[in-house]
Amino acid sequence: MSLRDPRQTVLLHASFAVPGGPAVDARVRNISSGGLMAECRYRGNEGDHIEIALRGHGDLAGTVAWLRCDRLGVMFDEPIDLAALLRRPVASQIEPTVPRPPTRAWRPALHCA
């Protein structure tokens, strides 16, 4: 794993938390097999060990590598299989909805005098 692993631009919802601490919602903007970059209001420090819950993809762990404004970089504890993560359909994690019947357009009646 290196700092220059190929990155994939994504938009994934996640939450970050220091073990035992409150979770912070985040948007993952890019990810590689070795880490990710996200936008969030994480108020911890570089070097914090955090738990990452990627909505629809499972849990990961890593270390905060850098913090800049509302962005942070995380280096995973273990490399991930990026192709498998991106191949996994998020929609399968969502409960199916009942389809709504089609609606008919309403038109006012035509009155002839």
The 8 nearest C-alpha neighbors of each residue, nearest first, counted from 0:
[[1, 33, 4, 78, 2, 32, 3, 77],
 [2, 0, 3, 4, 33, 32, 5, 34],
 [1, 3, 4, 0, 33, 34, 74, 5],
 [2, 4, 1, 5, 6, 0, 31, 33],
 [3, 5, 1, 2, 31, 6, 33, 0],
 [6, 4, 31, 3, 7, 32, 30, 2],
 [7, 5, 31, 30, 29, 4, 8, 32],
 [6, 8, 30, 29, 9, 31, 5, 28],
 [9, 7, 29, 28, 6, 30, 10, 27],
 [10, 8, 28, 29, 11, 7, 27, 30],
 [9, 11, 28, 27, 26, 12, 8, 29],
 [12, 10, 27, 26, 9, 13, 28, 53],
 [11, 13, 26, 54, 25, 53, 27, 10],
 [14, 12, 53, 25, 52, 54, 24, 26],
 [13, 15, 24, 23, 52, 25, 51, 22],
 [16, 14, 51, 23, 22, 50, 49, 52],
 [17, 15, 22, 50, 49, 20, 21, 18],
 [16, 18, 49, 20, 19, 50, 48, 15],
 [19, 17, 20, 16, 49, 50, 48, 21],
 [18, 20, 17, 21, 16, 22, 50, 49],
 [21, 19, 17, 18, 16, 22, 15, 49],
 [22, 20, 16, 23, 19, 17, 15, 18],
 [21, 23, 16, 15, 14, 20, 24, 17],
 [22, 24, 14, 15, 16, 41, 25, 21],
 [25, 23, 14, 13, 39, 22, 15, 26],
 [26, 24, 39, 13, 14, 38, 12, 37],
 [27, 25, 12, 38, 37, 11, 13, 28],
 [26, 28, 37, 11, 10, 29, 36, 12],
 [29, 27, 9, 10, 37, 36, 8, 26],
 [30, 28, 8, 9, 7, 36, 35, 27],
 [29, 31, 35, 6, 7, 34, 36, 8],
 [32, 30, 6, 33, 34, 5, 4, 35],
 [31, 33, 79, 78, 81, 34, 80, 4],
 [34, 32, 78, 31, 75, 0, 74, 79],
 [35, 33, 74, 75, 73, 31, 30, 32],
 [34, 36, 30, 73, 29, 72, 31, 37],
 [37, 35, 72, 29, 71, 28, 27, 73],
 [36, 38, 27, 28, 26, 70, 71, 25],
 [37, 39, 70, 26, 69, 25, 27, 71],
 [40, 38, 25, 69, 41, 70, 24, 37],
 [39, 41, 69, 42, 23, 38, 25, 24],
 [42, 40, 39, 43, 23, 69, 15, 71],
 [43, 41, 40, 44, 39, 69, 66, 23],
 [42, 44, 41, 47, 45, 17, 63, 66],
 [45, 43, 47, 46, 42, 63, 66, 65],
 [44, 46, 63, 65, 47, 64, 66, 43],
 [45, 47, 63, 62, 44, 64, 48, 65],
 [48, 46, 63, 62, 45, 44, 49, 43],
 [47, 49, 62, 61, 17, 46, 63, 50],
 [50, 48, 17, 16, 61, 60, 62, 47],
 [49, 51, 60, 16, 15, 59, 17, 18],
 [52, 50, 15, 59, 58, 60, 14, 53],
 [51, 53, 58, 14, 13, 57, 54, 59],
 [54, 52, 13, 56, 57, 58, 55, 12],
 [55, 53, 13, 56, 12, 52, 57, 11],
 [54, 56, 89, 92, 57, 53, 90, 88],
 [57, 55, 53, 54, 84, 58, 89, 87],
 [56, 58, 53, 52, 55, 54, 59, 51],
 [57, 59, 52, 51, 53, 60, 56, 50],
 [58, 60, 51, 50, 52, 57, 61, 75],
 [61, 59, 50, 51, 49, 76, 75, 58],
 [60, 62, 75, 76, 74, 49, 48, 73],
 [61, 63, 48, 74, 73, 47, 46, 64],
 [62, 64, 73, 45, 46, 47, 65, 72],
 [63, 65, 73, 72, 45, 62, 74, 46],
 [66, 64, 72, 45, 71, 63, 67, 73],
 [65, 67, 71, 70, 45, 72, 68, 64],
 [68, 66, 70, 69, 71, 65, 72, 38],
 [69, 67, 70, 66, 71, 40, 38, 39],
 [68, 70, 39, 38, 40, 67, 71, 41],
 [71, 69, 38, 67, 37, 68, 66, 39],
 [70, 72, 66, 65, 37, 36, 67, 73],
 [71, 73, 36, 65, 64, 35, 63, 66],
 [72, 74, 63, 64, 34, 35, 62, 61],
 [73, 75, 34, 62, 61, 33, 64, 63],
 [76, 74, 61, 34, 77, 33, 60, 78],
 [75, 77, 61, 60, 74, 78, 62, 59],
 [76, 78, 75, 79, 33, 60, 61, 59],
 [79, 77, 33, 32, 75, 76, 80, 0],
 [80, 78, 32, 81, 77, 33, 75, 84],
 [81, 79, 83, 82, 32, 84, 78, 85],
 [80, 82, 84, 32, 83, 79, 85, 31],
 [81, 83, 85, 84, 80, 86, 87, 32],
 [84, 82, 86, 81, 80, 85, 87, 79],
 [83, 85, 81, 87, 82, 86, 80, 56],
 [84, 86, 82, 83, 87, 81, 88, 56],
 [87, 85, 83, 84, 82, 88, 81, 89],
 [86, 88, 84, 85, 83, 89, 56, 55],
 [89, 87, 90, 91, 86, 85, 92, 55],
 [88, 90, 55, 91, 92, 87, 56, 93],
 [91, 89, 92, 93, 88, 55, 94, 95],
 [92, 90, 89, 93, 88, 94, 55, 95],
 [93, 91, 90, 89, 55, 94, 88, 56],
 [94, 92, 90, 91, 95, 89, 55, 96],
 [93, 95, 96, 92, 91, 90, 97, 89],
 [96, 94, 93, 97, 91, 90, 98, 92],
 [97, 95, 98, 94, 93, 99, 90, 91],
 [96, 98, 99, 95, 100, 94, 101, 93],
 [99, 97, 96, 100, 95, 101, 102, 94],
 [98, 100, 101, 97, 102, 96, 103, 95],
 [99, 101, 102, 98, 97, 103, 96, 104],
 [102, 100, 99, 103, 98, 104, 97, 105],
 [103, 101, 100, 104, 99, 105, 98, 106],
 [104, 102, 105, 101, 106, 100, 99, 107],
 [103, 105, 102, 106, 101, 107, 108, 100],
 [106, 104, 103, 107, 102, 108, 109, 101],
 [107, 105, 108, 104, 109, 103, 110, 102],
 [106, 108, 109, 105, 110, 104, 103, 111],
 [109, 107, 110, 106, 105, 111, 104, 112],
 [108, 110, 107, 111, 106, 112, 105, 104],
 [111, 109, 108, 112, 107, 106, 105, 104],
 [110, 112, 109, 108, 107, 106, 105, 104],
 [111, 110, 109, 108, 107, 106, 105, 104]]
